[in-house]
């Protein structure tokens, strides 16, 4: 299934803002999963969180996007340079990675 969100619509802008506001609450040194953000925003599909984050690259923002990981505690980028950039930002916050590249969500997870 291919879901596209038209961020120009009033409802989607509101949803987009809601998602970004939740992510903005994630404290330094903690991570949150796409699913947690979706649940907090009352959204059924966590991919919508990913779509909202993907739109950040076209804006001047201060949202801590790098603190969002998948349900396994792993970075979800497809490109290695993006993975490394996110990993570096997380390491700067004191977050460590397991040998399989995952983050211990019990230790570093938000809420």
Secondary structure, DSSP 8 states (H G I E B T S, - for coil): ------TTSHHHHHHHHHHHHHHHTS-TT-BEEHHHHHHHTT-S-THHHHHHHHGGGGS-----GGGEE-TTS----SSHHHHHHHHHHHHHTT----TTS---HHHHB--
